[in-house]
């Protein structure tokens, strides 16, 4: 089964542990800083009730915090109601094709255990009421209510956002102290979670030790010395830049939504880029040494030889900005994709499609389809899950932004834009919803 909307959720597996007393929350506190700084710096905590979800202008957040400094945002989503319930998450974790993990911790022995889905319904009722966490990736691809959270993050490039991971933790549930290599927003959706972080670098102190423990099935830090300690309730959100050590523990049964970013490693970028560069490379461009002199030692690879190697490599580098941009657009719209989009097999000819759109039908974008666009010398390129389509800027902008195309939006497209949209529909990137726009469809 493919991604589905809220109206078509899977089996609701029982996931609620035995009742536990509501915790008495500690007053949020900053642990005593190891050193004092005299300069005035942005705070580590803010109340966003009057200006959600950041409590400040997005430009100020990007300037002062993004990729630089952690921030606890109280009331980022005031009055938030959890977009799904624990039973829904458990049911999703039972589906084929869903990436899910169950992480448990034995406090007595210190042992960690990791199980991977899909799970069976009967796996959940026997779980204890403490010290375990269910994590499900890409929930925004499967649940429309979770996907709706992303509308609050339009201050970021959409192609930078990877997924919304949702976790359910029983009391004491945790995945240990760790770091991520990407920016992440940790939104508390239900219950309460205690977060400890090490903001040493942002406080102008020495970088923390990021060595991992040995013989543990998950990457846990060997040493963790937190500088801040908070308890988050529903609607609170913690922003963490890359490589900030953090440790979250459920104070009671709770749901947390993690909005994570795409951050390909330089090695991943280079590997894919080299494949592009080498594709169709001119083999007549070779190492050459018409300026060769009699060597002092015929067995030495001298400086002149290495300079010629560099010259040969430079001859095949990618000098065309449009080719480089098209490569990156194709790469980033397939990087860490949730799955491959395939045609349904019942796609209609364009004339029938346009007739349906005039009658109230809607083209709903497949939740696995990733789109972005960039300007080119000629106009623009629209990228859709690794495919590049040359289009006018207005068409590329509209198609990249719209999650659904109705008759009114279709009429705004140029002939080239309509042709591109129909081609993407034929390839499975849109489903035609004729009568019920909220209907489910399979990948």
ChimeraX attribute file (.defattr): number of C-alpha atoms within 10 A of each C-alpha:
attribute: neighborCount
match mode: 1-to-1
recipient: residues
	/A:1	11
	/A:2	18
	/A:3	23
	/A:4	22
	/A:5	20
	/A:6	17
	/A:7	12
	/A:8	14
	/A:9	17
	/A:10	19
	/A:11	16
	/A:12	17
	/A:13	22
	/A:14	18
	/A:15	24
	/A:16	20
	/A:17	17
	/A:18	12
	/A:19	10
	/A:20	12
	/A:21	6
	/A:22	11
	/A:23	11
	/A:24	7
	/A:25	13
	/A:26	10
	/A:27	9
	/A:28	12
	/A:29	11
	/A:30	14
	/A:31	12
	/A:32	9
	/A:33	14
	/A:34	10
	/A:35	10
	/A:36	10
	/A:37	11
	/A:38	6
	/A:39	6
	/A:40	6
	/A:41	10
	/A:42	12
	/A:43	12
	/A:44	18
	/A:45	15
	/A:46	16
	/A:47	17
	/A:48	21
	/A:49	18
	/A:50	12
	/A:51	14
	/A:52	17
	/A:53	22
	/A:54	25
	/A:55	19
	/A:56	14
	/A:57	12
	/A:58	16
	/A:59	11
	/A:60	12
	/A:61	16
	/A:62	13
	/A:63	10
	/A:64	16
	/A:65	19
	/A:66	18
	/A:67	16
	/A:68	16
	/A:69	21
	/A:70	25
	/A:71	23
	/A:72	23
	/A:73	26
	/A:74	23
	/A:75	24
	/A:76	26
	/A:77	23
	/A:78	16
	/A:79	11
	/A:80	16
	/A:81	12
	/A:82	18
	/A:83	18
	/A:84	19
	/A:85	18
	/A:86	23
	/A:87	18
	/A:88	20
	/A:89	27
	/A:90	29
	/A:91	21
	/A:92	26
	/A:93	30
	/A:94	22
	/A:95	18
	/A:96	12
	/A:97	15
	/A:98	23
	/A:99	19
	/A:100	25
	/A:101	19
	/A:102	20
	/A:103	22
	/A:104	24
	/A:105	20
	/A:106	12
	/A:107	10
	/A:108	6
	/A:109	7
	/A:110	8
	/A:111	12
	/A:112	17
	/A:113	13
	/A:114	16
	/A:115	12
	/A:116	13
	/A:117	19
	/A:118	18
	/A:119	21
	/A:120	13
	/A:121	16
	/A:122	10
	/A:123	13
	/A:124	17
	/A:125	13
	/A:126	10
	/A:127	16
	/A:128	14
	/A:129	20
	/A:130	21
	/A:131	20
	/A:132	25
	/A:133	26
	/A:134	28
	/A:135	25
	/A:136	22
	/A:137	20
	/A:138	25
	/A:139	26
	/A:140	24
	/A:141	22
	/A:142	21
	/A:143	23
	/A:144	19
	/A:145	16
	/A:146	21
	/A:147	18
	/A:148	11
	/A:149	16
	/A:150	15
	/A:151	9
	/A:152	13
	/A:153	15
	/A:154	10
	/A:155	12
	/A:156	12
	/A:157	10
	/A:158	18
	/A:159	17
	/A:160	15
	/A:161	18
	/A:162	22
	/A:163	22
	/A:164	25
	/A:165	20
	/A:166	26
	/A:167	25
	/A:168	29
	/A:169	33
	/A:170	28
	/A:171	26
	/A:172	21
	/A:173	25
	/A:174	24
	/A:175	23
	/A:176	18
	/A:177	22
	/A:178	22
	/A:179	20
	/A:180	14
	/A:181	15
	/A:182	17
	/A:183	22
	/A:184	22
	/A:185	21
	/A:186	22
	/A:187	25
	/A:188	27
	/A:189	26
	/A:190	25
	/A:191	22
	/A:192	25
	/A:193	27
	/A:194	20
	/A:195	21
	/A:196	22
	/A:197	22
	/A:198	21
	/A:199	26
	/A:200	21
	/A:201	14
	/A:202	17
	/A:203	18
	/A:204	11
	/A:205	14
	/A:206	9
	/A:207	14
	/A:208	17
	/A:209	12
	/A:210	16
	/A:211	12
	/A:212	16
	/A:213	13
	/A:214	11
	/A:215	9
	/A:216	13
	/A:217	12
	/A:218	16
	/A:219	16
	/A:220	20
	/A:221	19
	/A:222	13
	/A:223	15
	/A:224	19
	/A:225	15
	/A:226	20
	/A:227	17
	/A:228	19
	/A:229	20
	/A:230	21
	/A:231	20
	/A:232	29
	/A:233	22
	/A:234	24
	/A:235	22
	/A:236	26
	/A:237	26
	/A:238	21
	/A:239	22
	/A:240	27
	/A:241	22
	/A:242	19
	/A:243	19
	/A:244	24
	/A:245	25
	/A:246	22
	/A:247	21
	/A:248	21
	/A:249	24
	/A:250	26
	/A:251	23
	/A:252	23
	/A:253	25
	/A:254	25
	/A:255	29
	/A:256	26
	/A:257	25
	/A:258	22
	/A:259	22
	/A:260	21
	/A:261	21
	/A:262	18
	/A:263	18
	/A:264	15
	/A:265	10
	/A:266	8
	/A:267	9
	/A:268	13
	/A:269	15
	/A:270	12
	/A:271	11
	/A:272	13
	/A:273	18
	/A:274	13
	/A:275	10
	/A:276	16
	/A:277	16
	/A:278	13
	/A:279	9
	/A:280	8
	/A:281	12
	/A:282	10
	/A:283	8
	/A:284	6
	/A:285	11
	/A:286	14
	/A:287	13
	/A:288	12
	/A:289	11
	/A:290	5
	/A:291	7
	/A:292	9
	/A:293	8
	/A:294	6
	/A:295	10
	/A:296	8
	/A:297	8
	/A:298	8
	/A:299	7
	/A:300	9
	/A:301	10
	/A:302	12
	/A:303	9
	/A:304	12
	/A:305	15
	/A:306	11
	/A:307	11
	/A:308	16
	/A:309	16
	/A:310	11
	/A:311	14
	/A:312	15
	/A:313	13
	/A:314	11
	/A:315	15
	/A:316	15
	/A:317	13
	/A:318	15
	/A:319	11
	/A:320	8
	/A:321	11
	/A:322	17
	/A:323	14
	/A:324	14
	/A:325	16
	/A:326	20
	/A:327	19
	/A:328	18
	/A:329	24
	/A:330	21
	/A:331	20
	/A:332	23
	/A:333	20
	/A:334	21
	/A:335	18
	/A:336	13
	/A:337	16
	/A:338	20
	/A:339	17
	/A:340	11
	/A:341	18
	/A:342	13
	/A:343	15
	/A:344	16
	/A:345	9
	/A:346	10
	/A:347	17
	/A:348	14
	/A:349	10
	/A:350	16
	/A:351	8
	/A:352	10
	/A:353	19
	/A:354	18
	/A:355	12
	/A:356	20
	/A:357	21
	/A:358	14
	/A:359	13
	/A:360	15
	/A:361	20
	/A:362	25
	/A:363	25
	/A:364	21
	/A:365	20
	/A:366	23
	/A:367	24
	/A:368	21
	/A:369	23
	/A:370	24
	/A:371	26
	/A:372	23
	/A:373	27
	/A:374	17
	/A:375	17
	/A:376	17
	/A:377	8
	/A:378	11
	/A:379	13
	/A:380	21
	/A:381	26
	/A:382	28
	/A:383	28
	/A:384	22
	/A:385	22
	/A:386	19
	/A:387	18
	/A:388	18
	/A:389	19
	/A:390	20
	/A:391	23
	/A:392	19
	/A:393	18
	/A:394	14
	/A:395	24
	/A:396	25
	/A:397	19
	/A:398	18
	/A:399	25
	/A:400	17
	/A:401	12
	/A:402	14
	/A:403	15
	/A:404	18
	/A:405	20
	/A:406	20
	/A:407	17
	/A:408	11
	/A:409	14
	/A:410	22
	/A:411	15
	/A:412	13
	/A:413	19
	/A:414	14
	/A:415	13
	/A:416	14
	/A:417	24
	/A:418	18
	/A:419	14
	/A:420	20
	/A:421	22
	/A:422	21
	/A:423	15
	/A:424	19
	/A:425	23
	/A:426	20
	/A:427	15
	/A:428	22
	/A:429	25
	/A:430	26
	/A:431	25
	/A:432	25
	/A:433	20
	/A:434	15
	/A:435	12
	/A:436	11
	/A:437	15
	/A:438	15
	/A:439	16
	/A:440	16
	/A:441	17
	/A:442	11
	/A:443	18
